[in-house]
Amino acid sequence: MSTTEIFLVAMLIIFTIPYFIWRIFNLDYVAPLVVVQIVAGILLGPGVLGALFPDYYQFVFSPSVIQALNGIAWWAVMIFVWIAGIELNLKKAWLNRRETGITAGFALGTPLVFGCVVAAGMSQHAGWIGREATTGQFVFGIGMACAVTALPILILLMEKLEILRQPIGQRILRYASVDDVAIWGVLALILLDWTRIGRQLGFLVVFALCSYGFRKLMIPMAERDRWYSGLIWLAACGFAADWAGLHFMVGAFLSGAVTDSDWFDRKHMDMMRHHILLAVMPVFFLSTGLRTNWNSGGAAVFAVAGMLLVASIAGKLAGIHIAGKILKWKAGEASIIGWLLQTKALIMIIFVNILLDKGIITGEAFTALLLMAAASTMLTMPVVYPKLQDR
């Protein structure tokens, strides 16, 4: 078979298996399709499919096919992160800054501390810290992964729960938006390379100047031209950030963060996100699964994933309950908000892909974090739905 034919076989597997599992087992109210695709990516990776059928795995996922898949995955996830940056709702957050600041601060800070404690324990054992990482980078990277909230997936879940446009849904979006900015800011600090600090500072200065010009150019444009110009801006920012040593995903997020959501029709933005999730993001989930590593042993990876899951959920719920006490929320609100904000999935997976690319974590740590992200997201709907019915 030619490389093209094998590539198409891989695409057939990527789109068929997760969808059939999702539909046959009627998992719509247990987990979004994207979570099933993430889990399928892990199962199709070297640790499961590759171990059971090594010859078949090497035939389908040959280096040339993986290279083609990675190219699609990089561009797909860049667009997705760009949209996440555009959808940040910082204006409303500023109007409600006391409530938003307190809640977002505890929602981010408490699971960060819990995750750092687990990461400090992991750092005492070989096989978890990446070859390029300092202990501080590793600990804060893992801690921040435990604190992440996946804003795009959160939107999908709240749409499914029919609370997105309700007051509680809009409050949750404000909290998640502020945390998103903080998360990417911390990531940029983790990735700072003192041997390239001049180049990185230069990137930030040039980015600020170019952002001013970009915004001026976008205002008089028709919406159809804004979409195309936005994609050019995305590619340029991704390239510049990667050249500076920060990672192209940091550039993708920044390119969206300085783009006003008001420049685009809301329905068109929702359709764009939906079509990206439908048509190309499954390739990213598969390529992520191909990077999993079980060399430290399955038991160790699952044990660490379990500890990270406990740290992530307990930290998020504890932080939100503290905020609820300070702000005197109604009974039951803190639990609903806490469980929704602990949703991980896509943004956390993108985050840990960057940590793996930069050598801050190993493949084993990456696998444990991936399992934690999938489990935390799958828990959200079954826990939150009955709580909403009791309100």
VONU-423947 format. One record per residue: residue in three letters; residue number from 1; x, y, z of N, C-alpha, C in turn. Coordinates in steps of 0.2 Angstrom, whole numbers, plus 2048, in hexadecimal, padded with zeros to 3 digits. Layout:
N
  aa   i n_xx n_yy n_zz ca_xx ca_yy ca_zz c_xx c_yy c_zz
 ALA NUM    X    Y    Z     X     Y     Z    X    Y    Z
...
END
This chain:
391
  aa   i n_xx n_yy n_zz ca_xx ca_yy ca_zz c_xx c_yy c_zz
 MET   1  804  7FA  800   800   800   800  804  806  800
 SER   2  802  80B  7FD   806   812   7FC  805  815  803
 THR   3  809  81A  804   809   81E   80A  802  822  80A
 THR   4  7FF  824  805   7F9   828   804  7F3  823  807
 GLU   5  7F3  81D  804   7EE   818   806  7EF  816  80E
 ILE   6  7F5  815  810   7F5   814   818  7F3  81A  81C
 PHE   7  7F5  820  819   7F2   826   81D  7EB  826  81D
 LEU   8  7E7  824  818   7E0   824   818  7DD  81F  81C
 VAL   9  7E1  819  81C   7DF   814   821  7DF  817  828
 ALA  10  7E4  81A  82A   7E5   81D   831  7DF  822  832
 MET  11  7DE  826  82D   7D8   82B   82E  7D1  828  82F
 LEU  12  7D0  822  82B   7CA   81E   82C  7CA  81B  833
 ILE  13  7CF  819  836   7CF   817   83D  7CE  81C  842
 ILE  14  7D1  822  841   7D0   828   845  7C9  82A  846
 PHE  15  7C6  82A  840   7BF   82D   840  7B9  828  841
 THR  16  7BB  821  840   7B6   81C   841  7B5  81A  848
 ILE  17  7BB  817  84B   7BA   814   851  7B7  818  857
 PRO  18  7BA  81E  858   7B7   822   85E  7B0  824  85D
 TYR  19  7AE  825  856   7A7   827   855  7A2  821  856
 PHE  20  7A4  81B  854   7A0   815   855  79F  814  85C
 ILE  21  7A5  814  860   7A5   813   867  7A0  818  86B
 TRP  22  7A0  81E  869   79C   823   86C  795  822  86B
 ARG  23  793  820  864   78C   81F   862  78A  819  865
 ILE  24  78D  813  864   78B   80D   866  789  80C  86E
 PHE  25  78E  80F  872   78D   80F   879  789  815  87C
 ASN  26  787  81A  877   783   81F   879  786  824  87F
 LEU  27  78C  826  87D   790   829   882  78F  831  882
 ASP  28  78A  833  87F   789   83B   87E  789  83E  885
 TYR  29  785  83B  88A   785   83F   890  78A  83C  895
 VAL  30  78E  838  893   794   836   898  79A  83A  896
 ALA  31  79B  83A  88F   7A1   83E   88D  7A0  841  886
 PRO  32  7A3  847  884   7A2   849   87D  7A6  845  879
 LEU  33  7A5  845  872   7A8   841   86D  7B0  842  86E
 VAL  34  7B2  848  86F   7B9   84A   86F  7BC  846  875
 VAL  35  7B9  845  87A   7BC   841   880  7BD  839  87D
 VAL  36  7B8  837  87A   7B9   830   877  7BE  830  872
 GLN  37  7BF  835  86E   7C4   835   869  7CB  835  86D
 ILE  38  7CC  839  872   7D2   839   876  7D4  832  879
 VAL  39  7CF  82F  87C   7D0   828   87F  7D2  823  879
 ALA  40  7CE  824  873   7D0   820   86E  7D7  821  86B
 GLY  41  7D9  827  86B   7E0   829   869  7E5  825  86E
 ILE  42  7E4  825  874   7E8   821   879  7E8  81A  877
 LEU  43  7E2  817  876   7E2   810   874  7E5  80E  86E
 LEU  44  7E5  813  869   7E8   811   863  7F0  813  863
 GLY  45  7F2  815  868   7F9   817   869  7FE  811  86A
 PRO  46  804  812  86B   809   80C   86B  808  808  872
 GLY  47  805  80B  877   805   807   87D  7FF  802  87D
 VAL  48  7FA  802  879   7F5   7FE   879  7F5  7FA  872
 LEU  49  7F2  7FD  86D   7F2   7FA   866  7F9  7F8  864
 GLY  50  7FE  7FD  865   805   7FB   863  808  7F5  867
 ALA  51  806  7F4  86D   808   7EE   871  805  7E8  86F
 LEU  52  7FE  7E8  86D   7FA   7E2   86B  7FC  7E0  864
 PHE  53  7FC  7E5  860   7FD   7E3   858  803  7E8  856
 PRO  54  809  7E6  858   80F   7EA   856  810  7EB  84E
 ASP  55  80F  7E5  84B   810   7E6   843  80B  7EA  840
 TYR  56  804  7E9  842   7FF   7ED   83F  800  7F5  841
 TYR  57  802  7F6  847   803   7FD   849  808  800  845
 GLN  58  80E  7FD  844   814   800   840  812  800  839
 PHE  59  80E  7FC  837   80C   7FD   830  807  803  82E
 VAL  60  802  804  833   7FD   809   832  801  810  834
 PHE  61  804  810  83A   807   816   83C  80E  817  83B
 SER  62  810  816  835   817   817   833  819  81E  834
 PRO  63  820  81F  834   822   826   835  820  82B  830
 SER  64  81F  829  829   81C   82E   824  815  82F  826
 VAL  65  811  82B  828   80A   82C   829  809  830  830
 ILE  66  80D  82F  835   80D   833   83B  80F  83A  839
 GLN  67  814  83B  835   816   842   833  810  846  830
 ALA  68  80D  842  82B   807   845   828  801  847  82D
 LEU  69  800  842  832   7FB   843   837  7FD  849  83C
 ASN  70  803  84A  83D   806   84F   842  805  856  83F
 GLY  71  806  856  838   805   85D   835  7FE  85F  835
 ILE  72  7F9  85B  834   7F2   85C   835  7F0  85E  83C
 ALA  73  7F3  85A  841   7F2   85B   848  7F4  862  84A
 TRP  74  7FA  864  848   7FD   86A   84A  7F8  870  848
 TRP  75  7F6  870  842   7F2   876   83F  7EB  875  842
 ALA  76  7E8  870  843   7E2   86F   846  7E2  872  84D
 VAL  77  7E7  870  851   7E7   872   858  7E9  87A  859
 MET  78  7EC  87C  854   7EE   883   854  7E7  887  853
 ILE  79  7E3  885  84E   7DD   888   84D  7D8  888  853
 PHE  80  7D8  882  856   7D4   881   85C  7D6  886  862
 VAL  81  7DD  886  863   7DF   88B   868  7DE  892  866
 TRP  82  7DF  894  860   7DD   89B   85E  7D6  89C  85F
 ILE  83  7D1  898  85E   7CA   899   85F  7C9  89A  867
 ALA  84  7CD  896  86B   7CC   896   872  7CE  89D  875
 GLY  85  7D4  8A0  871   7D6   8A6   873  7D1  8AC  871
 ILE  86  7CE  8AB  86C   7C9   8B0   869  7C3  8B0  86E
 GLU  87  7C1  8AA  871   7BB   8AA   875  7BC  8AC  87C
 LEU  88  7C2  8AE  87E   7C3   8B0   885  7BE  8B6  886
 ASN  89  7BB  8B6  88C   7B6   8BB   88D  7B9  8C0  893
 LEU  90  7BE  8C3  892   7C1   8C7   897  7BE  8CE  899
 LYS  91  7BA  8D0  894   7B6   8D6   895  7B1  8D5  89B
 LYS  92  7AD  8D0  89A   7A8   8CF   8A0  7AC  8CD  8A6
 ALA  93  7B1  8CA  8A6   7B5   8C8   8AC  7B7  8CE  8AF
 TRP  94  7B9  8D3  8AB   7BB   8DA   8AE  7B6  8DD  8B2
 LEU  95  7B0  8DD  8AF   7AA   8E0   8B2  7A8  8DD  8B8
 ASN  96  7AA  8D6  8B9   7A8   8D3   8BF  7AF  8D1  8C3
 ARG  97  7B4  8D5  8C3   7BA   8D3   8C4  7BB  8D0  8CB
 ARG  98  7B8  8D3  8D0   7B9   8D0   8D7  7B7  8C9  8D8
 GLU  99  7B1  8C7  8D5   7AE   8C1   8D6  7B2  8BC  8D1
 THR 100  7B4  8BE  8CB   7B8   8BA   8C6  7BF  8B9  8C9
 GLY 101  7C2  8BF  8CB   7C9   8BE   8CE  7C9  8B9  8D3
 ILE 102  7C5  8B9  8D8   7C5   8B5   8DE  7C4  8AE  8DC
 THR 103  7BF  8AD  8D8   7BD   8A6   8D6  7C3  8A3  8D1
 ALA 104  7C5  8A7  8CC   7CA   8A4   8C7  7D0  8A3  8CB
 GLY 105  7D2  8A7  8D0   7D8   8A6   8D4  7D8  8A0  8D8
 PHE 106  7D3  89F  8DB   7D2   898   8DF  7D2  892  8DA
 ALA 107  7CE  893  8D5   7CD   88E   8D0  7D4  88B  8CD
 LEU 108  7D8  890  8CC   7DF   88F   8C9  7E4  88D  8CE
 GLY 109  7E4  891  8D4   7E9   890   8D9  7E9  88A  8DD
 THR 110  7E3  888  8DF   7E3   882   8E3  7E5  87C  8E0
 PRO 111  7E2  87A  8DA   7E4   874   8D6  7EB  874  8D4
 LEU 112  7EE  87A  8D3   7F5   87B   8D1  7F9  879  8D7
 VAL 113  7F8  87B  8DD   7FB   879   8E3  7FB  871  8E4
 PHE 114  7F5  86E  8E4   7F4   867   8E4  7F8  863  8DF
 GLY 115  7F8  866  8D9   7FB   862   8D4  803  863  8D5
 CYS 116  805  869  8D7   80C   869   8D8  80F  865  8DE
 VAL 117  80B  863  8E3   80C   85E   8E8  80D  857  8E5
 VAL 118  809  855  8E1   809   84F   8DD  810  84F  8D9
 ALA 119  811  854  8D5   816   855   8D1  81D  855  8D4
 ALA 120  81D  858  8DA   823   857   8DE  825  850  8E0
 GLY 121  820  84C  8E2   821   845   8E3  823  841  8DD
 MET 122  820  843  8D7   822   840   8D1  82A  841  8D0
 SER 123  82C  847  8D1   833   849   8D0  838  845  8D3
 GLN 124  836  842  8D9   83B   83E   8DD  83C  837  8D9
 HIS 125  839  836  8D4   839   82F   8D1  83B  830  8CA
 ALA 126  83F  82C  8C7   842   82C   8C0  83C  82A  8BB
 GLY 127  83C  82D  8B5   837   82B   8B0  832  830  8AF
 TRP 128  831  836  8B3   82C   83B   8B2  82E  841  8B0
 ILE 129  834  844  8B2   837   84A   8B0  83A  84A  8A9
 GLY 130  838  84E  8A5   83B   84F   89E  843  851  89E
 ARG 131  846  84F  899   84D   850   898  84F  857  898
 GLU 132  84B  85C  896   84C   863   896  84A  867  89C
 ALA 133  847  864  8A0   843   867   8A6  847  868  8AC
 THR 134  846  86E  8AF   848   86F   8B6  843  86C  8BB
 THR 135  844  86B  8C1   83F   868   8C6  839  86D  8C6
 GLY 136  83B  874  8C6   836   879   8C7  831  879  8C1
 GLN 137  834  878  8BB   830   878   8B5  82B  872  8B5
 PHE 138  82E  86C  8B7   82A   866   8B7  824  867  8BC
 VAL 139  826  869  8C2   821   86A   8C8  81B  86F  8C6
 PHE 140  81D  875  8C3   818   87A   8C1  814  878  8BB
 GLY 141  818  874  8B6   814   872   8B0  80F  86D  8B2
 ILE 142  811  868  8B6   80C   863   8B9  806  866  8BD
 GLY 143  808  86B  8C1   803   86E   8C5  7FE  872  8C1
 MET 144  801  876  8BC   7FC   879   8B8  7F8  875  8B4
 ALA 145  7FA  86F  8B2   7F6   86A   8AE  7F0  868  8B2
 CYS 146  7F1  868  8B9   7EC   866   8BD  7E7  86C  8BE
 ALA 147  7E9  872  8BD   7E5   878   8BE  7E1  87A  8B8
 VAL 148  7E3  877  8B2   7E0   879   8AB  7D8  878  8AB
 THR 149  7D5  87D  8A8   7CE   87B   8A6  7CD  87C  89F
 ALA 150  7CA  877  89B   7CA   877   894  7C4  87B  892
 LEU 151  7C5  882  890   7BF   886   88F  7BB  884  889
 PRO 152  7BE  882  883   7BA   880   87E  7B5  879  87F
 ILE 153  7B8  875  883   7B4   86F   885  7AF  871  88A
 LEU 154  7B1  875  88F   7AC   878   894  7A6  87B  890
 ILE 155  7A7  87F  88B   7A1   881   887  79D  87C  884
 LEU 156  7A0  877  881   79C   871   87F  798  86E  884
 LEU 157  79B  86D  88A   797   869   88F  791  86D  892
 MET 158  793  874  892   78D   878   895  788  879  890
 GLU 159  789  879  889   784   879   884  780  872  885
 LYS 160  783  86D  886   780   866   887  77B  867  88D
 LEU 161  77E  86A  892   77A   86A   898  775  870  898
 GLU 162  775  874  893   770   87A   892  771  87F  897
 ILE 163  777  880  899   778   886   89E  77D  88B  89B
 LEU 164  77F  88A  895   784   88F   892  782  896  892
 ARG 165  77C  897  890   779   89E   890  776  8A1  897
 GLN 166  775  89C  89C   773   89E   8A2  778  8A2  8A6
 PRO 167  776  8A6  8AB   77A   8A9   8AF  780  8A5  8B2
 ILE 168  77F  89F  8B5   784   89B   8B7  789  899  8B2
 GLY 169  787  898  8AC   78B   896   8A7  790  89C  8A5
 GLN 170  78D  8A2  8A4   791   8A8   8A3  796  8A9  8A8
 ARG 171  794  8A8  8AE   799   8A9   8B4  79F  8A4  8B3
 ILE 172  79D  89E  8B2   7A2   898   8B1  7A7  89A  8AB
 LEU 173  7A4  89D  8A6   7A8   89F   8A0  7AD  8A4  8A2
 ARG 174  7AB  8A9  8A6   7B0   8AE   8A8  7B5  8AC  8AC
 TYR 175  7B4  8A7  8B1   7B9   8A4   8B5  7BE  8A0  8B1
 ALA 176  7BC  89C  8AC   7C0   898   8A8  7C4  89D  8A3
 SER 177  7C1  8A2  8A1   7C5   8A7   89C  7CB  8AA  8A0
 VAL 178  7CA  8AC  8A6   7D0   8AF   8AA  7D5  8AA  8AB
 ASP 179  7D3  8A4  8AD   7D8   89E   8AE  7DC  89C  8A8
 ASP 180  7D8  89D  8A2   7DC   89B   89C  7E1  8A0  89A
 VAL 181  7E0  8A6  89B   7E6   8AB   89A  7EC  8AA  89F
 ALA 182  7EA  8A8  8A5   7EF   8A7   8AA  7F3  8A0  8A9
 ILE 183  7EF  89B  8A6   7F3   895   8A5  7F8  896  89F
 TRP 184  7F6  89A  89A   7FB   89B   894  800  89F  896
 GLY 185  7FF  8A4  89B   804   8A8   89D  809  8A4  8A1
 VAL 186  807  8A0  8A6   80B   89B   8A9  80F  897  8A5
 LEU 187  80C  894  8A0   810   890   89B  815  894  898
 ALA 188  814  89A  896   819   89E   893  81F  89F  897
 LEU 189  81E  8A0  89E   823   8A0   8A3  827  89A  8A4
 ILE 190  823  894  8A4   827   88D   8A4  82B  88C  89E
 LEU 191  829  88F  898   82D   88D   892  833  893  891
 LEU 192  833  898  896   839   89C   895  840  899  894
 ASP 193  843  89B  88F   84A   898   88E  84F  89E  88F
 TRP 194  853  89D  895   857   8A3   896  85D  8A4  891
 THR 195  85E  89E  88D   863   89F   887  860  8A3  881
 ARG 196  859  8A3  881   856   8A6   87C  851  8AC  87E
 ILE 197  853  8AF  884   84E   8B3   887  84D  8BA  883
 GLY 198  853  8BC  880   853   8C2   87B  84E  8C1  876
 ARG 199  84E  8BB  873   84A   8B9   86D  842  8B9  86F
 GLN 200  841  8B6  875   83A   8B6   878  838  8BC  87A
 LEU 201  83C  8C1  87D   839   8C7   87E  838  8CB  878
 GLY 202  83C  8CA  873   83B   8CE   86D  835  8CC  869
 PHE 203  833  8C5  86A   82D   8C3   867  827  8C6  86A
 LEU 204  827  8C7  871   822   8CA   875  821  8D1  873
 VAL 205  826  8D5  872   826   8DC   870  823  8DD  869
 VAL 206  826  8D9  864   824   8D9   85D  81C  8D7  85D
 PHE 207  81B  8D2  861   814   8CF   861  80F  8D5  863
 ALA 208  811  8D9  868   80D   8DE   86B  80C  8E3  865
 LEU 209  811  8E5  862   811   8EA   85D  80C  8E8  857
 CYS 210  80E  8E2  855   80A   8DF   84F  802  8DE  851
 SER 211  801  8DC  857   7FA   8DB   859  7F6  8E2  859
 TYR 212  7F9  8E7  85A   7F6   8EE   859  7F4  8EF  852
 GLY 213  7F9  8EE  84E   7F8   8EF   846  7F3  8EA  844
 PHE 214  7F3  8E4  846   7EE   8DE   844  7E7  8E1  846
 ARG 215  7E6  8E3  84C   7DF   8E5   84E  7DD  8EB  84A
 LYS 216  7E1  8F0  849   7DF   8F5   844  7DD  8F3  83D
 LEU 217  7E1  8EE  83B   7DF   8EC   834  7D8  8E8  834
 MET 218  7D7  8E4  839   7D1   8E0   83A  7CA  8E4  83A
 ILE 219  7CB  8E9  83D   7C4   8ED   83F  7C0  8EF  839
 PRO 220  7C3  8F1  833   7BF   8F3   82D  7BE  8ED  829
 MET 221  7C0  8E7  82A   7BF   8E2   826  7B8  8DF  826
 ALA 222  7B6  8DC  821   7B0   8D8   821  7B2  8D1  825
 GLU 223  7AD  8CE  827   7AE   8C8   82B  7B1  8C2  828
 ARG 224  7B0  8C1  821   7B3   8BC   81D  7BA  8BD  81D
 ASP 225  7BC  8C4  81C   7C3   8C5   81C  7C7  8C5  822
 ARG 226  7C3  8C6  828   7C6   8C5   82E  7C8  8BE  830
 TRP 227  7C4  8B9  82D   7C5   8B2   82E  7CC  8B0  82B
 TYR 228  7CD  8B2  825   7D3   8B1   821  7D9  8B4  824
 SER 229  7D8  8BB  826   7DE   8BE   829  7DF  8BB  830
 GLY 230  7DA  8B9  833   7DC   8B6   83A  7E0  8B0  839
 LEU 231  7DF  8AC  834   7E3   8A6   833  7EA  8A7  831
 ILE 232  7EB  8AD  82D   7F2   8AF   82C  7F5  8B1  832
 TRP 233  7F2  8B5  836   7F5   8B8   83C  7F6  8B2  841
 LEU 234  7F2  8AD  841   7F3   8A7   845  7FA  8A3  843
 ALA 235  7FB  8A2  83C   801   89F   83A  807  8A3  83C
 ALA 236  807  8A9  83B   80C   8AE   83C  80E  8AE  844
 CYS 237  809  8AE  848   80B   8AE   84F  80D  8A7  851
 GLY 238  80B  8A2  84F   80D   89B   850  814  89B  84F
 PHE 239  816  89D  848   81D   89C   846  822  8A0  84B
 ALA 240  820  8A7  84C   824   8AB   850  825  8A9  857
 ALA 241  820  8A6  85A   820   8A3   861  825  89D  861
 ASP 242  824  899  85C   828   893   85C  830  895  85B
 TRP 243  831  89A  856   838   89C   855  83B  89F  85B
 ALA 244  837  8A2  85F   839   8A5   865  83A  8A0  86B
 GLY 245  838  89A  86A   839   894   86F  833  894  874
 LEU 246  82E  897  872   828   897   877  823  891  875
 HIS 247  823  88F  86F   81F   889   86C  819  88D  868
 PHE 248  817  88A  863   813   88D   85E  80C  88D  861
 MET 249  80A  889  866   803   889   869  803  890  86E
 VAL 250  808  892  870   808   898   874  806  89E  86F
 GLY 251  809  89E  869   808   8A3   864  801  8A2  862
 ALA 252  7FE  89C  861   7F7   89B   85F  7F2  89E  864
 PHE 253  7F3  89D  86A   7EF   8A0   86F  7EF  8A7  86F
 LEU 254  7F5  8AA  86F   7F6   8B1   86F  7F3  8B5  869
 SER 255  7F3  8B1  863   7F0   8B4   85D  7E9  8B5  85E
 GLY 256  7E6  8B0  862   7DE   8B0   863  7DD  8B5  868
 ALA 257  7E1  8B5  86E   7DF   8BA   873  7DF  8C1  872
 VAL 258  7E3  8C3  86C   7E2   8CA   86B  7DD  8CC  865
 THR 259  7D9  8C6  863   7D4   8C7   85E  7CD  8C7  862
 ASP 260  7C9  8CC  860   7C3   8CD   863  7BE  8C8  861
 SER 261  7BA  8C5  865   7B5   8C1   863  7AF  8C4  860
 ASP 262  7AE  8CB  861   7A9   8CF   85E  7AA  8D0  857
 TRP 263  7B0  8CF  854   7B1   8CF   84D  7AE  8CA  849
 PHE 264  7AC  8C4  84C   7A9   8BF   849  7A2  8BD  84B
 ASP 265  79E  8BB  847   797   8B9   849  798  8B3  84D
 ARG 266  794  8B3  853   794   8AD   858  793  8A7  855
 LYS 267  78E  8A6  850   78C   8A0   84D  791  89D  849
 HIS 268  795  8A2  845   79A   8A0   841  7A0  89D  845
 MET 269  7A1  8A0  84B   7A7   89E   84F  7A5  897  852
 ASP 270  79F  896  854   79D   890   857  79D  88A  851
 MET 271  79C  88C  84B   79C   887   846  7A3  886  844
 MET 272  7A8  88B  844   7AF   88A   843  7B2  885  848
 ARG 273  7B0  886  84F   7B3   881   854  7B0  87A  853
 HIS 274  7AA  87A  851   7A6   873   850  7AA  870  84A
 HIS 275  7AB  873  845   7AE   870   83F  7B5  86E  840
 ILE 276  7B9  872  844   7C0   870   845  7C0  869  84A
 LEU 277  7BB  869  84F   7BB   863   853  7B8  85D  84F
 LEU 278  7B4  85E  84A   7B1   859   846  7B6  856  841
 ALA 279  7BA  85B  83D   7BD   859   837  7C5  857  838
 VAL 280  7C8  85B  83D   7CF   85A   83D  7D2  859  844
 MET 281  7CE  85B  84A   7D1   85A   850  7D2  852  852
 PRO 282  7CE  84E  850   7CF   847   851  7D6  844  84F
 VAL 283  7D9  847  84A   7E0   846   848  7E5  848  84E
 PHE 284  7E3  84D  851   7E7   84F   856  7E7  84B  85C
 PHE 285  7E1  848  85E   7E0   843   863  7E4  83D  862
 LEU 286  7E4  83B  85C   7E7   835   85A  7EF  836  85A
 SER 287  7F1  83B  858   7F8   83D   858  7FB  83E  85F
 THR 288  7F6  840  864   7F8   840   86B  7F8  839  86E
 GLY 289  7F4  835  86C   7F4   82E   86E  7FA  82B  86C
 LEU 290  7FD  82C  866   803   829   864  809  82B  868
 ARG 291  808  830  86C   80E   832   870  80E  830  877
 THR 292  809  82B  879   809   829   880  80E  824  881
 ASN 293  810  823  887   816   81F   888  815  81B  88F
 TRP 294  816  814  88F   814   810   895  81B  80D  898
 ASN 295  821  810  896   827   80C   898  828  80B  89F
 SER 296  825  810  8A3   826   80F   8AA  821  80A  8AD
 GLY 297  81D  807  8A9   818   802   8AB  811  805  8AC
 GLY 298  80C  801  8AA   805   803   8AA  803  805  8B1
 ALA 299  805  801  8B6   802   802   8BC  805  809  8BF
 ALA 300  80B  80B  8BE   80E   811   8C0  80A  817  8BD
 VAL 301  809  816  8B6   806   81C   8B2  7FF  81D  8B5
 PHE 302  7FB  817  8B6   7F4   818   8B8  7F4  81B  8C0
 ALA 303  7F9  819  8C4   7F9   81B   8CB  7FB  823  8CB
 VAL 304  7FF  825  8C7   801   82C   8C6  7FB  830  8C3
 ALA 305  7F7  82D  8BE   7F1   830   8BB  7EC  831  8C1
 GLY 306  7EB  82C  8C5   7E6   82C   8CA  7E8  832  8CF
 MET 307  7EE  832  8D1   7F0   838   8D6  7EF  83E  8D3
 LEU 308  7F1  83F  8CD   7F0   846   8C9  7E8  847  8C9
 LEU 309  7E4  842  8C7   7DD   843   8C7  7DA  846  8CE
 VAL 310  7DC  842  8D3   7DA   845   8DA  7DC  84C  8DB
 ALA 311  7E2  84D  8DA   7E5   854   8DB  7E1  859  8D7
 SER 312  7E0  858  8D1   7DC   85C   8CC  7D5  85E  8CF
 ILE 313  7D1  858  8D0   7CA   859   8D2  7CA  85C  8D9
 ALA 314  7CD  859  8DD   7CD   85C   8E4  7CF  863  8E5
 GLY 315  7D5  864  8E1   7D7   86B   8E1  7D2  870  8DF
 LYS 316  7CF  86E  8D9   7CA   873   8D6  7C4  874  8DA
 LEU 317  7C1  86E  8DD   7BB   86F   8E1  7BD  873  8E7
 ALA 318  7C3  871  8EA   7C4   875   8F0  7C5  87D  8EF
 GLY 319  7C8  87E  8EA   7C9   885   8E8  7C2  889  8E7
 ILE 320  7BE  886  8E3   7B8   889   8E1  7B3  889  8E8
 HIS 321  7B3  884  8EC   7B0   885   8F2  7B2  88A  8F7
 ILE 322  7B9  88B  8F7   7BB   891   8FB  7B9  898  8F8
 ALA 323  7B9  898  8F1   7B6   89E   8EE  7AF  89F  8EF
 GLY 324  7AB  89A  8EF   7A4   89A   8F0  7A2  89C  8F7
 LYS 325  7A6  89A  8FC   7A5   89D   903  7A7  8A4  904
 ILE 326  7AC  8A6  900   7AE   8AE   901  7A8  8B2  8FD
 LEU 327  7A6  8AF  8F8   7A1   8B3   8F4  79A  8B2  8F5
 LYS 328  799  8AD  8FA   792   8AC   8FD  78D  8A9  8F7
 TRP 329  790  8A4  8F3   78C   8A1   8EE  786  89D  8F1
 LYS 330  781  89C  8ED   77B   897   8EF  77E  890  8F0
 ALA 331  77A  88D  8F4   77C   886   8F6  77C  882  8EF
 GLY 332  781  87E  8EE   782   879   8E8  785  87C  8E2
 GLU 333  786  883  8E2   789   886   8DC  790  884  8DC
 ALA 334  794  884  8E1   79B   883   8E1  79D  87C  8DE
 SER 335  798  877  8E0   79A   871   8DE  799  870  8D6
 ILE 336  793  873  8D4   792   873   8CC  798  877  8C9
 ILE 337  79A  87D  8CB   79F   881   8C8  7A5  87D  8C8
 GLY 338  7A7  87A  8CE   7AD   877   8CF  7AE  871  8CA
 TRP 339  7A9  86D  8C9   7A9   867   8C5  7AA  869  8BE
 LEU 340  7A6  86E  8BC   7A7   871   8B5  7AE  873  8B3
 LEU 341  7B1  877  8B8   7B7   87A   8B7  7BD  875  8B7
 GLN 342  7BC  86F  8BA   7C1   86A   8BA  7C1  866  8B3
 THR 343  7BD  868  8AF   7BD   865   8A8  7C4  866  8A5
 LYS 344  7C8  861  8A2   7CE   862   8A0  7CE  861  898
 ALA 345  7CE  85B  896   7CE   859   88F  7D3  85E  88A
 LEU 346  7D0  861  885   7D5   864   880  7DA  868  882
 ILE 347  7D9  86E  886   7DE   873   887  7E3  870  88C
 MET 348  7E2  86B  890   7E7   868   894  7EB  863  890
 ILE 349  7E8  860  88B   7EC   85B   887  7F0  85F  883
 ILE 350  7EE  865  880   7F3   86A   87C  7F8  86C  881
 PHE 351  7F7  86E  887   7FC   870   88C  801  86B  88D
 VAL 352  7FF  865  88E   804   860   890  808  85D  889
 ASN 353  805  85E  883   808   85D   87D  80E  862  87D
 ILE 354  80D  868  87F   813   86D   87F  818  86B  884
 LEU 355  816  869  88A   81B   867   88F  81F  861  88C
 LEU 356  81C  85C  888   820   857   886  824  859  880
 ASP 357  822  85D  87C   826   860   876  82C  863  879
 LYS 358  82C  867  87E   831   86B   881  836  867  886
 GLY 359  834  860  887   838   85C   88B  837  85D  892
 ILE 360  832  860  894   831   861   89B  82E  85B  89F
 ILE 361  82A  857  89B   827   851   89E  829  84B  899
 THR 362  829  845  89C   82A   83F   898  824  83D  895
 GLY 363  825  838  891   81F   834   88E  81B  831  893
 GLU 364  81E  82E  898   81A   82B   89E  815  830  8A1
 ALA 365  818  836  8A3   815   83B   8A6  80F  83E  8A2
 PHE 366  811  83F  89B   80C   841   896  806  83C  896
 THR 367  807  836  896   802   831   896  7FD  831  89C
 ALA 368  801  832  8A2   7FD   832   8A8  7F8  839  8A8
 LEU 369  7FB  83E  8A6   7F7   844   8A5  7F1  844  8A0
 LEU 370  7F3  840  89B   7ED   83F   896  7E8  83B  899
 LEU 371  7E9  836  89C   7E4   832   8A0  7E0  836  8A5
 MET 372  7E4  83A  8A8   7E0   83E   8AD  7DC  843  8AA
 ALA 373  7DE  846  8A4   7D9   84B   8A1  7D3  847  89E
 ALA 374  7D4  841  89B   7CE   83E   899  7C9  83C  89E
 ALA 375  7CC  83A  8A4   7C8   837   8AA  7C4  83D  8AD
 SER 376  7C7  843  8AE   7C4   849   8B1  7BF  84B  8AD
 THR 377  7BF  84B  8A6   7BA   84E   8A2  7B4  849  8A1
 MET 378  7B6  843  8A1   7B0   83E   8A1  7AC  83E  8A8
 LEU 379  7AF  840  8AD   7AB   840   8B3  7A6  846  8B4
 THR 380  7A8  84B  8B0   7A4   852   8B0  79C  851  8AF
 MET 381  79A  84E  8AA   793   84E   8A8  78F  84A  8AD
 PRO 382  792  844  8AE   78E   83F   8B3  78D  843  8BA
 VAL 383  792  847  8BC   791   84A   8C3  78D  850  8C3
 VAL 384  78E  854  8BD   78B   85B   8BD  783  85A  8BC
 TYR 385  782  856  8B7   77B   855   8B5  776  854  8BA
 PRO 386  777  84F  8BF   772   84F   8C4  772  855  8C9
 LYS 387  777  858  8CA   778   85E   8CE  773  864  8CB
 LEU 388  774  864  8C5   76F   86A   8C2  768  868  8C2
 GLN 389  766  862  8C2   75F   860   8C3  75D  861  8CA
 ASP 390  761  861  8CF   75F   862   8D6  75F  86A  8D8
 ARG 391  761  86E  8D3   761   875   8D4  75A  878  8D5
END
